[in-house]
Amino acid sequence: MTTAGEPLQTATRRGTPVTAAVQAVAVIAAVAEAMMVVAEETVAEAVEVTDARDALLRTFDSA
């Protein structure tokens, strides 16, 4: 097990089960964060496409 003042790298080298769980949670958090960034970009692009479509439809409606 890790001690209170022990660096994470030292515990990782020892391969404790607690450290493996902490690493797994860190990986899951990093993946979730990356997925949120992609989702935000996808939504932003969808809004831009929708705005462009609406502008184009208004152009044809007014003609």
N, CA, C and O atoms as a GROMACS GRO file, in nm:
protein
  252
    1MET      N    1   0.084  -0.119   0.000
    1MET     CA    2   0.000   0.000   0.000
    1MET      C    3   0.088   0.125   0.000
    1MET      O    4   0.204   0.120   0.040
    2THR      N    5   0.033   0.233  -0.044
    2THR     CA    6   0.107   0.358  -0.043
    2THR      C    7   0.098   0.422   0.094
    2THR      O    8   0.002   0.402   0.169
    3THR      N    9   0.200   0.500   0.125
    3THR     CA   10   0.196   0.576   0.250
    3THR      C   11   0.155   0.718   0.218
    3THR      O   12   0.151   0.758   0.102
    4ALA      N   13   0.124   0.793   0.321
    4ALA     CA   14   0.069   0.928   0.303
    4ALA      C   15   0.164   1.018   0.224
    4ALA      O   16   0.117   1.096   0.141
    5GLY      N   17   0.294   1.010   0.248
    5GLY     CA   18   0.386   1.102   0.181
    5GLY      C   19   0.455   1.042   0.060
    5GLY      O   20   0.544   1.105   0.003
    6GLU      N   21   0.417   0.922   0.021
    6GLU     CA   22   0.487   0.852  -0.088
    6GLU      C   23   0.442   0.905  -0.224
    6GLU      O   24   0.322   0.916  -0.250
    7PRO      N   25   0.539   0.936  -0.311
    7PRO     CA   26   0.501   0.982  -0.445
    7PRO      C   27   0.428   0.871  -0.522
    7PRO      O   28   0.452   0.753  -0.500
    8LEU      N   29   0.341   0.912  -0.613
    8LEU     CA   30   0.264   0.815  -0.691
    8LEU      C   31   0.356   0.729  -0.777
    8LEU      O   32   0.330   0.610  -0.793
    9GLN      N   33   0.464   0.787  -0.832
    9GLN     CA   34   0.554   0.708  -0.916
    9GLN      C   35   0.616   0.593  -0.838
    9GLN      O   36   0.629   0.482  -0.891
   10THR      N   37   0.654   0.617  -0.713
   10THR     CA   38   0.713   0.511  -0.631
   10THR      C   39   0.612   0.400  -0.609
   10THR      O   40   0.644   0.282  -0.621
   11ALA      N   41   0.491   0.437  -0.577
   11ALA     CA   42   0.386   0.337  -0.556
   11ALA      C   43   0.358   0.261  -0.686
   11ALA      O   44   0.330   0.142  -0.683
   12THR      N   45   0.366   0.331  -0.799
   12THR     CA   46   0.342   0.267  -0.928
   12THR      C   47   0.447   0.160  -0.954
   12THR      O   48   0.415   0.052  -1.002
   13ARG      N   49   0.571   0.191  -0.923
   13ARG     CA   50   0.678   0.093  -0.944
   13ARG      C   51   0.655  -0.031  -0.860
   13ARG      O   52   0.689  -0.142  -0.901
   14ARG      N   53   0.599  -0.013  -0.743
   14ARG     CA   54   0.571  -0.127  -0.657
   14ARG      C   55   0.448  -0.203  -0.704
   14ARG      O   56   0.431  -0.319  -0.669
   15GLY      N   57   0.362  -0.138  -0.782
   15GLY     CA   58   0.246  -0.205  -0.839
   15GLY      C   59   0.138  -0.241  -0.740
   15GLY      O   60   0.083  -0.351  -0.746
   16THR      N   61   0.106  -0.152  -0.649
   16THR     CA   62   0.003  -0.182  -0.550
   16THR      C   63  -0.135  -0.179  -0.615
   16THR      O   64  -0.156  -0.105  -0.711
   17PRO      N   65  -0.229  -0.258  -0.564
   17PRO     CA   66  -0.365  -0.257  -0.620
   17PRO      C   67  -0.432  -0.120  -0.609
   17PRO      O   68  -0.507  -0.080  -0.699
   18VAL      N   69  -0.406  -0.048  -0.501
   18VAL     CA   70  -0.466   0.085  -0.485
   18VAL      C   71  -0.415   0.178  -0.595
   18VAL      O   72  -0.492   0.254  -0.653
   19THR      N   73  -0.286   0.170  -0.623
   19THR     CA   74  -0.229   0.255  -0.728
   19THR      C   75  -0.289   0.220  -0.863
   19THR      O   76  -0.317   0.309  -0.944
   20ALA      N   77  -0.308   0.092  -0.890
   20ALA     CA   78  -0.369   0.051  -1.016
   20ALA      C   79  -0.510   0.109  -1.028
   20ALA      O   80  -0.550   0.153  -1.136
   21ALA      N   81  -0.584   0.110  -0.920
   21ALA     CA   82  -0.719   0.168  -0.921
   21ALA      C   83  -0.714   0.318  -0.944
   21ALA      O   84  -0.794   0.372  -1.020
   22VAL      N   85  -0.619   0.385  -0.880
   22VAL     CA   86  -0.603   0.530  -0.899
   22VAL      C   87  -0.567   0.560  -1.043
   22VAL      O   88  -0.620   0.655  -1.102
   23GLN      N   89  -0.478   0.481  -1.101
   23GLN     CA   90  -0.440   0.501  -1.241
   23GLN      C   91  -0.558   0.477  -1.333
   23GLN      O   92  -0.578   0.551  -1.429
   24ALA      N   93  -0.638   0.376  -1.305
   24ALA     CA   94  -0.755   0.347  -1.387
   24ALA      C   95  -0.854   0.463  -1.382
   24ALA      O   96  -0.909   0.502  -1.485
   25VAL      N   97  -0.876   0.518  -1.266
   25VAL     CA   98  -0.966   0.633  -1.252
   25VAL      C   99  -0.910   0.753  -1.327
   25VAL      O  100  -0.986   0.827  -1.390
   26ALA      N  101  -0.780   0.774  -1.321
   26ALA     CA  102  -0.718   0.886  -1.392
   26ALA      C  103  -0.733   0.870  -1.543
   26ALA      O  104  -0.760   0.967  -1.614
   27VAL      N  105  -0.717   0.748  -1.592
   27VAL     CA  106  -0.733   0.723  -1.736
   27VAL      C  107  -0.878   0.746  -1.777
   27VAL      O  108  -0.905   0.809  -1.880
   28ILE      N  109  -0.970   0.696  -1.698
   28ILE     CA  110  -1.112   0.715  -1.729
   28ILE      C  111  -1.148   0.863  -1.729
   28ILE      O  112  -1.222   0.909  -1.816
   29ALA      N  113  -1.095   0.938  -1.634
   29ALA     CA  114  -1.122   1.082  -1.629
   29ALA      C  115  -1.064   1.153  -1.750
   29ALA      O  116  -1.127   1.243  -1.806
   30ALA      N  117  -0.944   1.113  -1.792
   30ALA     CA  118  -0.881   1.176  -1.910
   30ALA      C  119  -0.961   1.146  -2.036
   30ALA      O  120  -0.981   1.234  -2.120
   31VAL      N  121  -1.007   1.022  -2.050
   31VAL     CA  122  -1.087   0.985  -2.166
   31VAL      C  123  -1.219   1.061  -2.165
   31VAL      O  124  -1.264   1.110  -2.269
   32ALA      N  125  -1.282   1.070  -2.049
   32ALA     CA  126  -1.409   1.143  -2.039
   32ALA      C  127  -1.391   1.290  -2.075
   32ALA      O  128  -1.476   1.349  -2.142
   33GLU      N  129  -1.281   1.348  -2.030
   33GLU     CA  130  -1.254   1.488  -2.064
   33GLU      C  131  -1.235   1.506  -2.214
   33GLU      O  132  -1.286   1.601  -2.273
   34ALA      N  133  -1.160   1.415  -2.274
   34ALA     CA  134  -1.139   1.422  -2.420
   34ALA      C  135  -1.271   1.406  -2.495
   34ALA      O  136  -1.294   1.474  -2.595
   35MET      N  137  -1.357   1.317  -2.446
   35MET     CA  138  -1.486   1.299  -2.510
   35MET      C  139  -1.572   1.425  -2.497
   35MET      O  140  -1.646   1.459  -2.590
   36MET      N  141  -1.564   1.493  -2.384
   36MET     CA  142  -1.640   1.617  -2.367
   36MET      C  143  -1.592   1.724  -2.464
   36MET      O  144  -1.673   1.799  -2.519
   37VAL      N  145  -1.461   1.732  -2.485
   37VAL     CA  146  -1.407   1.830  -2.580
   37VAL      C  147  -1.459   1.800  -2.720
   37VAL      O  148  -1.502   1.891  -2.791
   38VAL      N  149  -1.455   1.673  -2.760
   38VAL     CA  150  -1.506   1.636  -2.892
   38VAL      C  151  -1.655   1.666  -2.902
   38VAL      O  152  -1.701   1.716  -3.005
   39ALA      N  153  -1.730   1.636  -2.798
   39ALA     CA  154  -1.874   1.663  -2.800
   39ALA      C  155  -1.902   1.812  -2.812
   39ALA      O  156  -1.990   1.853  -2.888
   40GLU      N  157  -1.828   1.893  -2.738
   40GLU     CA  158  -1.847   2.038  -2.747
   40GLU      C  159  -1.816   2.089  -2.887
   40GLU      O  160  -1.888   2.174  -2.939
   41GLU      N  161  -1.709   2.038  -2.947
   41GLU     CA  162  -1.675   2.080  -3.083
   41GLU      C  163  -1.782   2.035  -3.183
   41GLU      O  164  -1.816   2.109  -3.275
   42THR      N  165  -1.833   1.915  -3.164
   42THR     CA  166  -1.937   1.863  -3.254
   42THR      C  167  -2.063   1.947  -3.243
   42THR      O  168  -2.125   1.979  -3.345
   43VAL      N  169  -2.101   1.983  -3.123
   43VAL     CA  170  -2.220   2.066  -3.104
   43VAL      C  171  -2.198   2.204  -3.166
   43VAL      O  172  -2.288   2.258  -3.231
   44ALA      N  173  -2.080   2.261  -3.147
   44ALA     CA  174  -2.051   2.392  -3.204
   44ALA      C  175  -2.059   2.388  -3.357
   44ALA      O  176  -2.113   2.479  -3.419
   45GLU      N  177  -2.006   2.282  -3.417
   45GLU     CA  178  -2.013   2.268  -3.562
   45GLU      C  179  -2.157   2.250  -3.609
   45GLU      O  180  -2.197   2.304  -3.711
   46ALA      N  181  -2.234   2.173  -3.533
   46ALA     CA  182  -2.375   2.152  -3.569
   46ALA      C  183  -2.452   2.284  -3.563
   46ALA      O  184  -2.537   2.310  -3.648
   47VAL      N  185  -2.422   2.366  -3.464
   47VAL     CA  186  -2.488   2.496  -3.454
   47VAL      C  187  -2.450   2.584  -3.572
   47VAL      O  188  -2.535   2.652  -3.628
   48GLU      N  189  -2.323   2.582  -3.611
   48GLU     CA  190  -2.279   2.661  -3.726
   48GLU      C  191  -2.349   2.615  -3.854
   48GLU      O  192  -2.393   2.698  -3.934
   49VAL      N  193  -2.359   2.484  -3.873
   49VAL     CA  194  -2.426   2.431  -3.992
   49VAL      C  195  -2.573   2.468  -3.991
   49VAL      O  196  -2.628   2.506  -4.094
   50THR      N  197  -2.637   2.457  -3.876
   50THR     CA  198  -2.778   2.492  -3.865
   50THR      C  199  -2.799   2.641  -3.893
   50THR      O  200  -2.893   2.678  -3.963
   51ASP      N  201  -2.712   2.726  -3.840
   51ASP     CA  202  -2.723   2.870  -3.865
   51ASP      C  203  -2.704   2.900  -4.014
   51ASP      O  204  -2.776   2.982  -4.071
   52ALA      N  205  -2.608   2.833  -4.076
   52ALA     CA  206  -2.584   2.855  -4.219
   52ALA      C  207  -2.704   2.808  -4.301
   52ALA      O  208  -2.744   2.873  -4.398
   53ARG      N  209  -2.760   2.694  -4.262
   53ARG     CA  210  -2.878   2.642  -4.332
   53ARG      C  211  -2.996   2.739  -4.319
   53ARG      O  212  -3.065   2.769  -4.417
   54ASP      N  213  -3.016   2.788  -4.198
   54ASP     CA  214  -3.126   2.882  -4.175
   54ASP      C  215  -3.107   3.010  -4.255
   54ASP      O  216  -3.203   3.064  -4.311
   55ALA      N  217  -2.984   3.059  -4.261
   55ALA     CA  218  -2.956   3.179  -4.339
   55ALA      C  219  -2.983   3.155  -4.487
   55ALA      O  220  -3.038   3.240  -4.556
   56LEU      N  221  -2.944   3.038  -4.534
   56LEU     CA  222  -2.967   3.005  -4.675
   56LEU      C  223  -3.116   2.994  -4.704
   56LEU      O  224  -3.163   3.042  -4.808
   57LEU      N  225  -3.191   2.931  -4.615
   57LEU     CA  226  -3.336   2.920  -4.634
   57LEU      C  227  -3.402   3.057  -4.632
   57LEU      O  228  -3.494   3.082  -4.710
   58ARG      N  229  -3.356   3.147  -4.544
   58ARG     CA  230  -3.412   3.283  -4.540
   58ARG      C  231  -3.384   3.355  -4.672
   58ARG      O  232  -3.466   3.432  -4.721
   59THR      N  233  -3.267   3.330  -4.728
   59THR     CA  234  -3.231   3.393  -4.855
   59THR      C  235  -3.328   3.350  -4.966
   59THR      O  236  -3.375   3.432  -5.044
   60PHE      N  237  -3.356   3.219  -4.970
   60PHE     CA  238  -3.447   3.170  -5.074
   60PHE      C  239  -3.590   3.211  -5.047
   60PHE      O  240  -3.667   3.234  -5.141
   61ASP      N  241  -3.628   3.220  -4.919
   61ASP     CA  242  -3.765   3.260  -4.886
   61ASP      C  243  -3.791   3.405  -4.924
   61ASP      O  244  -3.902   3.440  -4.965
   62SER      N  245  -3.689   3.489  -4.912
   62SER     CA  246  -3.709   3.631  -4.941
   62SER      C  247  -3.698   3.661  -5.090
   62SER      O  248  -3.733   3.771  -5.134
   63ALA      N  249  -3.651   3.566  -5.167
   63ALA     CA  250  -3.633   3.590  -5.312
   63ALA      C  251  -3.762   3.571  -5.388
   63ALA      O  252  -3.764   3.588  -5.510
   0.00000   0.00000   0.00000
